């Protein structure tokens, strides 16, 4: 099968790798334009572009892929496969391949339609999530389902670890779907729109912790926003990023109150408290609590703020 692959972040790389090591022919790889920069201001290749270059695959980058339909048609694809590409596709693009556009989505649709399904599942305290292979249509994540597969969310999973698990799962499921769909052995199933839930694009501001929430909710937020944007609060007016924490049933006082016991740091929440395990101040290294507290005097009664 002749396939155009569209993807951009790390999540898409295992899917591309599975295709590259299959019997299918990748006639082009398409990624979003490079936008991330290193500390010197140099543009960094997207993870998908980097993989393509390392494996001698043609990689195209478009500000708007829908403006290049004639180029896509010239590749004569049987299918287009997308995985976290990051652009909505026009009707002309969707109609280009013989078998349509197949998307690897990191949720059990119709749950968590949108751009942050992995983070949202963790934020909401879900115990199970999964991947869906769907036919893409004009509306976001509303297309017919070709196959779904579940996976348990471990209580220690972060967005990073869960993303890695789901991308591997999606890659293997995609190959199964392509084989069966190409032989007309899969009947697409309509989504139940009445059961749809939605998730938004995440911003840095979303990482700000509201200490009136429960310890469980705050720990979910810390896990969901690792490695980006990272959950944070303000310690004596200075942003403090919190990378890892555990739930503690101890209660030490008002929400946001910092309590230091030996080499351990606790923060009171709306109910219960959290034990902070790793954190970072601006311009400093990420430190475990023991090292962070060494030689640092946190005044008694100090409260982490929302601003």
C-alpha positions in Angstrom: 0.0 0.0 0.0 1.3 3.5 -0.9 1.1 5.7 2.2 1.6 9.3 2.9 2.4 9.8 6.6 1.5 13.0 8.5 2.8 13.6 12.0 4.9 16.0 14.1 5.7 15.2 17.7 7.4 12.3 19.5 4.0 10.5 19.8 4.0 10.0 16.0 7.5 8.5 15.7 6.6 4.9 16.7 3.7 4.9 14.3 6.0 6.1 11.5 8.6 3.5 12.5 6.1 0.7 12.4 5.1 1.8 8.9 8.7 2.1 7.8 9.4 -1.4 8.9 6.3 -2.9 7.3 5.5 -4.1 3.8 3.9 -0.7 3.0 5.6 1.9 0.9 5.9 5.4 2.5 5.8 7.7 -0.5 6.2 10.9 1.7 6.4 12.0 5.2 4.8 15.4 6.1 5.5 17.3 9.3 4.6 20.7 10.6 7.3 23.4 10.0 10.1 23.5 12.5 9.3 25.9 15.3 11.1 24.8 18.5 14.6 26.4 19.1 17.6 25.4 21.1 19.3 27.6 23.6 21.3 29.3 20.8 18.2 30.1 18.9 18.7 27.5 16.2 15.6 25.8 14.8 15.2 22.2 15.9 13.8 19.6 13.5 10.5 18.1 14.6 10.8 14.5 15.9 9.1 13.1 12.8 11.3 15.1 10.5 14.4 13.9 12.4 13.3 10.3 12.1 12.6 10.8 8.3 16.0 12.3 7.7 17.8 9.5 9.7 16.0 6.9 7.6 16.3 8.5 4.2 12.5 9.2 3.9 11.3 12.3 1.9 10.0 14.8 4.4 7.8 17.7 3.4 6.8 20.6 5.6 3.8 22.9 4.9 2.4 25.9 6.7 -0.9 24.8 5.3 -1.0 21.3 3.8 -4.4 21.9 2.2 -2.7 24.4 -0.2 -0.7 21.5 -1.7 -3.4 19.1 -2.8 -2.0 18.7 -6.3 1.3 17.6 -4.9 -0.3 15.0 -2.7 -2.4 13.7 -5.6 0.8 13.4 -7.6 2.1 10.9 -5.1 -0.9 8.6 -5.9 -1.4 7.4 -2.3 -3.7 4.5 -1.4 -4.0 6.0 2.1 -2.9 8.9 4.3 -2.1 8.1 7.9 -2.0 10.8 10.5 -0.8 10.8 14.1 -0.8 14.1 16.0 -0.1 16.0 12.8 -1.5 19.3 14.1 -3.5 20.7 11.2 -7.1 20.2 10.1 -7.4 18.7 6.7 -9.6 20.0 3.9 -12.1 18.0 2.0 -9.8 18.0 -1.0 -7.0 16.3 1.1 -9.4 13.8 2.6 -10.6 12.8 -0.9 -7.0 12.4 -2.2 -6.2 8.8 -1.2 -8.2 5.8 -2.5 -8.9 4.5 1.1 -9.2 7.9 2.7 -7.3 9.3 5.7 -6.8 7.1 8.8 -5.9 8.8 12.1 -4.3 7.3 15.2 -6.0 9.1 18.1 -4.8 8.7 21.7 -8.2 8.0 23.4 -11.2 5.7 23.2 -13.4 7.8 21.0 -15.8 9.4 21.3 -14.1 10.3 24.7 -11.6 13.1 24.7 -11.9 14.5 21.2 -9.4 17.2 20.7 -5.7 18.1 21.1 -4.9 16.9 24.6 -6.5 13.4 25.1 -3.5 12.0 27.0 -3.2 14.8 29.5 -7.0 15.0 29.9 -7.4 11.3 30.8 -4.8 11.7 33.6 -6.3 15.0 34.8 -9.7 13.4 35.1 -8.3 10.4 37.1 -9.2 7.8 34.5 -8.1 4.3 35.1 -8.3 3.2 31.5 -7.6 4.8 28.2 -6.6 3.6 24.8 -6.1 4.3 21.1 -8.6 4.6 18.2 -8.0 4.2 14.5 -10.6 6.3 12.8 -11.5 7.6 9.3 -10.9 11.3 9.4 -13.7 13.7 8.3 -14.0 17.5 8.3 -15.1 17.8 12.0 -12.5 17.2 14.6 -12.3 13.5 15.7 -15.8 12.7 14.7 -15.0 10.1 12.0 -16.0 6.5 11.8 -14.2 4.1 14.0 -12.2 1.3 12.4 -10.8 -0.2 15.6 -10.0 0.6 19.3 -7.8 -0.9 21.9 -7.7 -0.3 25.7 -4.8 0.1 28.1 -4.7 0.7 31.9 -3.4 3.9 33.3 -0.8 3.3 36.0 -1.1 5.5 39.0 2.5 6.6 38.3 2.0 7.4 34.6 2.8 10.9 33.4 1.8 12.3 30.1 5.2 11.3 28.9 5.1 7.7 29.9 1.5 7.2 28.9 2.1 8.9 25.5 4.9 6.4 24.9 2.7 3.4 25.7 -0.2 4.7 23.6 2.0 5.5 20.6 3.4 1.9 20.7 -0.1 0.5 21.0 -1.4 2.7 18.2 1.4 1.6 15.9 0.7 -2.1 16.3 -3.1 -1.5 15.9 -2.6 0.6 12.8 -0.8 -2.2 11.0 -3.6 -4.6 11.8 -6.2 -2.2 10.6 -4.3 -1.4 7.3 -4.1 -5.1 6.5 -7.8 -5.8 7.1 -9.1 -2.5 5.8 -7.2 -2.9 2.5 -9.0 -6.2 2.1 -12.4 -4.7 2.9 -12.6 -6.7 6.1 -13.5 -3.9 8.4 -16.9 -2.1 8.6 -16.5 1.4 9.9 -18.7 2.2 12.9 -20.3 5.6 13.6 -19.4 7.3 16.8 -22.1 7.9 19.4 -22.0 11.7 19.6 -24.2 11.7 22.7 -21.2 10.2 24.6 -18.6 12.6 23.2 -16.3 14.5 25.6 -13.8 17.2 24.5 -10.4 18.4 25.5 -8.7 21.7 24.7 -5.2 22.8 23.6 -3.0 23.1 26.7 -1.2 26.4 27.5 1.6 27.2 30.0 -1.0 29.0 32.2 -2.9 25.7 32.7 0.0 24.4 34.8 -0.8 26.8 37.7 -1.9 24.9 40.7 -5.1 25.7 42.6 -4.3 24.5 46.2 -8.0 24.4 47.1 -8.3 21.3 45.0 -7.8 17.8 46.6 -4.4 16.2 46.9 -5.5 13.6 44.4 -6.5 16.2 41.8 -3.3 18.1 42.3 -1.2 15.0 41.9 -3.1 14.1 38.7 -2.3 17.6 37.4 1.4 17.2 38.2 1.5 13.9 36.3 -0.6 15.2 33.4 1.6 18.3 32.8 4.9 16.5 32.8 7.0 17.1 30.8 5.1 20.2 29.6 4.0 22.7 30.7 4.9 21.4 34.2 2.6 22.2 37.2 3.7 25.3 39.2 3.0 27.7 42.0 4.7 30.7 43.6 7.1 30.3 46.5 7.7 33.8 48.1 6.8 35.4 44.7 9.1 33.1 42.7 7.7 30.4 40.3 8.3 26.9 41.6 7.8 24.1 39.2 6.7 20.8 40.7 7.7 17.7 38.7 6.7 14.9 41.0 4.6 14.5 44.1 2.8 11.8 46.1 -0.5 12.0 48.0 -0.3 12.3 51.7 -3.3 12.0 54.0 -1.8 14.3 56.5 -3.3 17.8 56.9 -1.2 20.6 58.1 -3.4 23.7 57.8 -4.7 26.1 55.1 -4.5 25.3 51.4 -1.0 25.9 50.0 0.7 25.9 53.4 4.3 24.5 53.2 5.4 22.2 56.0 9.0 20.9 56.2 9.7 17.8 58.2 13.4 16.9 58.1 14.2 16.4 54.4 10.6 16.1 53.3 8.3 18.9 52.1 4.5 18.8 52.3 1.9 21.2 50.9 -1.6 21.3 52.2 -4.5 21.0 49.7 -8.2 21.4 49.9 -8.3 17.9 51.3 -5.2 16.0 52.3 -1.7 17.2 51.3 1.0 16.3 48.8 4.6 15.3 49.5 6.7 17.1 46.9 9.5 14.9 45.5 11.1 16.9 42.7 11.0 20.6 42.0 12.8 23.5 40.3 13.3 27.2 40.8 14.0 29.5 37.7 17.5 29.0 36.3 18.2 26.1 38.6 18.4 22.4 38.2 15.5 20.1 38.9 16.2 18.8 42.5 14.8 16.1 44.7 13.2 17.5 47.9 16.2 16.5 50.1 18.6 18.5 48.0 16.2 21.4 47.4 15.8 21.8 51.2 19.5 21.5 52.0 20.7 25.0 53.1 17.4 26.6 52.1 15.3 28.2 54.8 11.6 28.1 54.1 9.9 30.3 56.7 7.3 28.7 59.0 3.8 29.5 57.8 5.0 29.9 54.1 2.1 29.5 51.7 2.4 28.6 48.0 0.4 31.1 46.0 -1.5 31.1 42.7 0.1 34.3 41.7 
